[in-house]
């Protein structure tokens, strides 16, 4: 079955950087686009970024463009999100999720909490 | 791009039917048949229950029904059951804008 497991979250100071990862299994990772979606405490979902199946195309939400970088290593079935210049507004649980047929986000990991605080 | 608008809460008794609305604009819901719905129990990951307006993934109960009219999508849950108590989020794929926009979320309570 499809499994997505995020890691790398934690507490980071404002202005600093953090990289979170997502290990995928149970499907052919290199066949699917992958997303990051975040959820601030007690609030709703916010789409963050998408990377195409081969890593050639990347898309970002306006709120993170220029600060966050999505990437993938298909040889290791792993998705990454490099987050720079972090601010309090970036505090959230970060979910990795699988994309399907462009329009669908079908499977989600359990998420990793990133807390930006001094 | 603003989040799609959902009611904050909807409630119903076991066996009843409830409907959650999701209102967008002519740039997202009104422009494409790419509306999805997600169920999220507290502390858990979201689970896809409807995609492309009215399609159910394998394993999702046929008590979940999705539809759309103009700029508003709807999720109806028939025969409400205790395990349906959760948060529900709509989303729209908008290839000419922010790509994906989510709704504000609706807490469903089974009385």
Contacts between the chains, C-beta under 8 A, distances in Angstrom:
chain1	res1	chain2	res2	distance
A	35	B	100	7.7
A	37	B	102	8.0
A	43	B	105	7.9
A	44	B	3	6.6
A	44	B	89	6.3
A	44	B	102	5.9
A	44	B	103	7.0
A	44	B	104	5.4
A	44	B	105	4.3
A	45	B	38	7.5
A	45	B	46	6.9
A	45	B	89	5.5
A	45	B	91	7.5
A	45	B	102	4.3
A	45	B	105	7.5
A	46	B	102	6.6
A	47	B	91	7.8
A	47	B	98	7.2
A	47	B	99	6.7
A	47	B	100	3.9
A	47	B	101	7.1
A	47	B	102	6.5
A	50	B	99	6.3
A	50	B	100	7.7
A	59	B	99	5.4
A	61	B	98	6.3
A	62	B	98	6.8
A	95	B	45	6.2
A	95	B	46	7.4
A	102	B	93	6.9
A	102	B	95	7.5
A	103	B	32	7.6
A	103	B	34	4.0
A	103	B	36	7.7
A	103	B	51	7.5
A	103	B	52	6.7
A	103	B	93	3.9
A	104	B	34	7.9
A	104	B	36	6.1
A	104	B	48	7.2
A	104	B	51	4.8
A	104	B	52	7.2
A	104	B	93	7.6
A	105	B	36	6.9
A	105	B	48	7.1
A	105	B	91	7.4
A	105	B	100	7.3
A	106	B	48	5.1
A	106	B	51	7.4
A	106	B	57	6.8
A	107	B	48	7.6
A	108	B	45	4.1
A	108	B	46	5.2
A	108	B	47	7.4
A	109	B	45	6.2
A	110	B	44	7.4
A	110	B	45	5.2
A	111	B	45	6.3
